[in-house]
Amino acid sequence: MKAISNLNLKFAAFVLCIGSLLIAGNASAQNLKLWDDKPAKDWMTDAYPIGNGRIGGMVFGGVASEHIQFNEISLWTGDENETGAYQAFGDLFINFPLFDTVTSNYRRELDISRSVMCIGYNTVAKYSREYFCSFPDKVMVLHYTADKPGAYYSAGIQLKDAHKGTVTAEGATLQINGKLDNGEVYSATAKIILDGGKLSIGTDGNGGQQLNISKANGFTILLSAATDYSNKRENKWKGEDPAVKVKGIIASASAKTYPQLLARHIADYRALFGRVSINLGTKKAAQSTVPTYQQILNYKKGGDTQLEALLFQYGRYLLISSSRKGGLPANLQGLWNNSNNPPWRSDYHSNINIQMNYWLAEPTNLSECHFPYLDFINSQRAVKTESTAKEYPNTRGWTVRTENGIFGCSSYLWNTPGSAWYAQALWEHYAFTKDKEYLKNFAYPILKEISEFWDDHLKRRDDGTLVSPLGWSPEHGPTEDGVTYDQEIVYDLFTNYLSAADILGLDKPYRAHIASLKEHLLKPKIGKWGQLQEWETDRDDPKDTHRHASHLFALHPGRQVSVITTPDLAKAAKVSLLARGDESTGWSMAWKMNFWARLQDGDHAHTILNNFITLVGGGGVDYNHGGGIYANLFCAHPPFQIDGNFGYTAGVAEMLLQSQAGEIQLLPALPKAWADGSVKGLRARGNFEISNMQWKAGKVVKVSIKSLSGGDCIIRSANKLKLAGEGKFNRDGSDAQVINLKTVAGKTYVFTGM
């Protein structure tokens, strides 16, 4: 790693990072950055997250002592008989005992356009740090530079295990090796690469070993961690030796220069993140010149479209950072957890939470990040089939309980329609990509076996109506037959199965059987005060403000209720939603944004969005406040729960583009606050990409739609559109322009507003 020891390259990296840190006055350069003028004090509310889908770190940015708490996404307790919980892995400390803690020009910044964190400050020299987690090189990289030789006069580096593993020092490395009570083996290595100076092994004052740096110009730390977990049950959930794996990763990364590691990381990240850009207007854009927590506080004084857009892109950043191919899906806290007894196990909750984590994946052009969830569903089938057979005798297929771990075990209450809700993600990936091979070989077999579960489980009444027996509307209310939540999800499952069977031309007799079942399902009902009933019995309480609104699944993320095709049911859903109220926990508000977007009421969706952007903890705000966001933009359930971040991003996308009703709807729920704006890169079902959409005064002025698979494309816009070079397209003659276009794969169609 010769370039890291080269002072000129080191100083060039310092200049790049410091240059980035000092452009606070340029609002356009700040629109994709979180920043603060002081180190973090609290893990949950202040520290900034970095991650590569497998390894994650929460960075504090201290001057005299840097603290990075880190995770590896497969470090779990439990087994096939006990759900277990996601675990903290350890902590990395870099201590500077001789540093003067009185600093100037301190800035801690997370640039989500590059997935790079920078920290800069002045004491006896100008110091700079640059941190990132690389997916291609599988390491966390921490790069320390200064503008004077020998500026790192003394530093002690400690690696702490969160369990009972041993920490040893050898040469230029610190290593953790351990085993959990369930037999899962884990390992981590931190390697220090010096630019000048000396490295020696010492003690940390508590009998543990540490690495000591003296008189260095700068240094780089490479950190990697792994477990022996495999998502293959046939291999007893065991994979390769993590110590061997980590050793190979560190050796490979060490052979690259720091600029190479950085360039490879940024290129990989931007290939995903850079697909979508968004501009929701310029209102209060100058507020980016104050720290992020102050931006949130100022937001309540009149809005900030730049902050709204930043929070949208932050959801995409978090998904890329916590969900990459080959790994596990984002859990309740994504990838980041500092507890061995985290809230709700930091698990995979099946009654909305893991599903909400992935609502943004396809529409915001992160289809690859969907695969960990899809693979997780597939990996659980064998164990779930066995446990389901014990609970539901004489049924084929499988379903899940509410709490789910990584070894196939579930706990808490049975969430009978949970697997059917999982199945929606399997269909959605096809709907957006049109990948027929994936549909046939991966998704269809799972869709069919979950349909078989409901074929056997549904209760047949004398009049032919089919109901789900003994359902429960999460997470409240009575248990009874025909709960709306169950019925709507089964309807969605059967709809998706039928579409898949038709596309593939498979199982025609069984396809006809499922079509008959779907026809006889108990449908949503409108109650005595105009509401969409939550239960078959008209018992809904108009004063019920429970955080769950599960009976509105058919509105979102389902497609059974629509303002266009079922206006009466949509009106009833609106009545129910108004009764539930606007304020709630973080993830619940995010779901309500999506509900109001599907009701095509952009101003009400924006009201929920405004409530969501409320500072919780820090800045003088009471920690015990309801849902909102922390200074680091994490969603507060409270406490931290990442589904709200992901749900917010999905909600903004739904406000700008919808495609669930067989047509592309442009600006279906645009609020007055976003009268002018643009977005590039959103995706629509049918494998269409909105390459560029611009609007002014609430009307589309230009839109480019790329057809990636060809086929029919129906486009609905609030104002009339003209296809470049081909005159007007107006199918129904109404003011709402509806265009029916036959497209060619690979061709982009450009429309202008009229």
Stockholm file with secondary structure:
# STOCKHOLM 1.0

chainA/1-754         MKAISNLNLKFAAFVLCIGSLLIAGNASAQNLKLWDDKPAKDWMTDAYPIGNGRIGGMVFGGVASEHIQFNEISLWTGDENETGAYQAFGDLFINFPLFDTVTSNYRRELDISRSVMCIGYNTVAKYSREYFCSFPDKVMVLHYTADKPGAYYSAGIQLKDAHKGTVTAEGATLQINGKLDNGEVYSATAKIILDGGKLSIGTDGNGGQQLNISKANGFTILLSAATDYSNKRENKWKGEDPAVKVKGIIASASAKTYPQLLARHIADYRALFGRVSINLGTKKAAQSTVPTYQQILNYKKGGDTQLEALLFQYGRYLLISSSRKGGLPANLQGLWNNSNNPPWRSDYHSNINIQMNYWLAEPTNLSECHFPYLDFINSQRAVKTESTAKEYPNTRGWTVRTENGIFGCSSYLWNTPGSAWYAQALWEHYAFTKDKEYLKNFAYPILKEISEFWDDHLKRRDDGTLVSPLGWSPEHGPTEDGVTYDQEIVYDLFTNYLSAADILGLDKPYRAHIASLKEHLLKPKIGKWGQLQEWETDRDDPKDTHRHASHLFALHPGRQVSVITTPDLAKAAKVSLLARGDESTGWSMAWKMNFWARLQDGDHAHTILNNFITLVGGGGVDYNHGGGIYANLFCAHPPFQIDGNFGYTAGVAEMLLQSQAGEIQLLPALPKAWADGSVKGLRARGNFEISNMQWKAGKVVKVSIKSLSGGDCIIRSANKLKLAGEGKFNRDGSDAQVINLKTVAGKTYVFTGM
#=GR chainA/1-754 SS CGGGGCHHHHHHHHHHHHHHHTCTTCHHHHTTEEEESSCCCCTTTTCEEEECSSEEEEECCCSSEEEEEEEETTCBCCCSSCCCCBCCCEEEEEECTTCCCCCEEEEEEEETTTTEEEEEEESSSEEEEEEEEETTTTEEEEEEEESSTTCEEEEEEEEEESSSCEEEEETTEEEEEEECTTSCEEEEEEEEEEESSEEEEEECSSSCEEEEEEEESEEEEEEEEEESBCSCGGGTTBCSCHHHHHHHHHHHHHTSCHHHHHHHHHHHHHHHHTTCEEECCCTTGGGGGSCHHHHHHHHTTTCCHHHHHHHHHHHHHHHHHHCCTTSCCCBTTBTCCCCSSCGGGGCCCTTTHHHHHTTTTTTTTCGGGGHHHHHHHHHTHHHHHHHHHHHSTTCCSCCEEEEECTTSCEEEEEETTHHHHHHHHHHHHHHHHCCHHHIIIIIHHHHHHHHHHHHHHSEECTTSCEECTTEECTTSSCEETTCHHHHHHHHHHHHHHHHHHHHHTCCHHHHHHHHHHHHHBCCCCBCTTSCBCSSSSSCCCTTCCCSCCGGGTTTTTCSSCCTTTCHHHHHHHHHHHHHHCSCCCHHHHHHHHHHHHHTTCHHHHHHHHHHHSCBCSSTTCCTTCSSEECTTCCEESSSBCTHHHHHHHHHHHHHHEECTTSSEEESTTCCGGGSSEEEECEEETTTEEEEEEEEETTEEEEEEEEESSCEEEEEEESSCEEETTSCBCCSSCSSSEEEEEEECTTCEEEEEEC
#=GC SS_cons         CGGGGCHHHHHHHHHHHHHHHTCTTCHHHHTTEEEESSCCCCTTTTCEEEECSSEEEEECCCSSEEEEEEEETTCBCCCSSCCCCBCCCEEEEEECTTCCCCCEEEEEEEETTTTEEEEEEESSSEEEEEEEEETTTTEEEEEEEESSTTCEEEEEEEEEESSSCEEEEETTEEEEEEECTTSCEEEEEEEEEEESSEEEEEECSSSCEEEEEEEESEEEEEEEEEESBCSCGGGTTBCSCHHHHHHHHHHHHHTSCHHHHHHHHHHHHHHHHTTCEEECCCTTGGGGGSCHHHHHHHHTTTCCHHHHHHHHHHHHHHHHHHCCTTSCCCBTTBTCCCCSSCGGGGCCCTTTHHHHHTTTTTTTTCGGGGHHHHHHHHHTHHHHHHHHHHHSTTCCSCCEEEEECTTSCEEEEEETTHHHHHHHHHHHHHHHHCCHHHIIIIIHHHHHHHHHHHHHHSEECTTSCEECTTEECTTSSCEETTCHHHHHHHHHHHHHHHHHHHHHTCCHHHHHHHHHHHHHBCCCCBCTTSCBCSSSSSCCCTTCCCSCCGGGTTTTTCSSCCTTTCHHHHHHHHHHHHHHCSCCCHHHHHHHHHHHHHTTCHHHHHHHHHHHSCBCSSTTCCTTCSSEECTTCCEESSSBCTHHHHHHHHHHHHHHEECTTSSEEESTTCCGGGSSEEEECEEETTTEEEEEEEEETTEEEEEEEEESSCEEEEEEESSCEEETTSCBCCSSCSSSEEEEEEECTTCEEEEEEC
//
